[in-house]
Amino acid sequence: MSAAAPKATSAPATSGVVSGGPSYLPLALVDKCIGSRMWIIMKGDKELAGTLRGFDDFVNMVLDDVTEYTFTPTGVKKTKLQSILLNGNSITMLVPGGDPEEAQQAESVAETGEAKTSE
């Protein structure tokens, strides 16, 4: 007497919603950011903040009104650039709507708030 093979079941259908919000393919999310500010963290010691004008399938990007932040042992060097073509292979992380200076200000405010509550 042979045991019956278990029935194969299909995976439950997904609705495309993750954690209550819509899900996007990565390039679709980047496409939604065209015309808005982006904070781009590069391999190495550079970060960029600029307005995204366009990109391709390799995430090579064209940015306008760019501030380049280069981190050195002596501090941060800021360079303003009118426009830049960025190689997608050099990108580590994209932060839509972000800016390193805004993040630093928010961090300072949070630390100040924590200091006040602990006094």
Residue pairs with C-beta under 8 A, 6 or more apart in sequence:
16 22
16 23
17 23
24 32
27 55
27 57
27 59
29 96
30 52
30 55
30 59
30 94
31 55
32 96
33 52
33 94
33 96
33 97
34 52
34 53
34 54
34 55
35 51
35 52
35 53
36 51
36 52
36 96
36 97
37 49
37 50
37 51
37 52
37 97
37 98
37 99
38 48
38 49
38 50
38 51
38 52
38 61
38 63
38 94
38 95
38 96
38 97
38 98
39 47
39 48
39 49
39 94
39 95
39 97
39 98
39 99
39 100
39 103
40 47
40 48
40 49
40 50
40 61
40 63
40 86
40 91
40 93
40 94
40 95
41 47
41 91
41 92
41 93
41 94
41 95
42 48
42 90
42 91
42 92
43 90
43 91
43 92
44 90
45 70
45 71
45 72
46 68
46 69
46 70
46 71
47 68
47 69
47 71
47 100
48 63
48 66
48 67
48 68
48 69
48 84
48 86
49 66
49 67
49 69
49 98
49 99
49 100
49 101
50 63
50 64
50 65
50 66
50 67
50 81
50 84
51 63
51 64
51 65
52 61
52 62
52 63
53 61
53 62
53 63
53 64
53 83
54 61
54 62
55 61
55 62
55 88
56 88
58 88
58 89
59 88
59 91
60 85
60 86
60 87
60 88
61 85
61 86
61 88
61 91
62 83
62 84
62 85
62 86
63 83
63 84
63 86
64 82
64 83
65 82
66 80
66 81
66 82
66 83
66 84
67 78
67 79
67 80
67 81
68 78
68 79
68 80
68 81
68 84
69 76
69 77
69 78
69 100
70 76
70 77
70 79
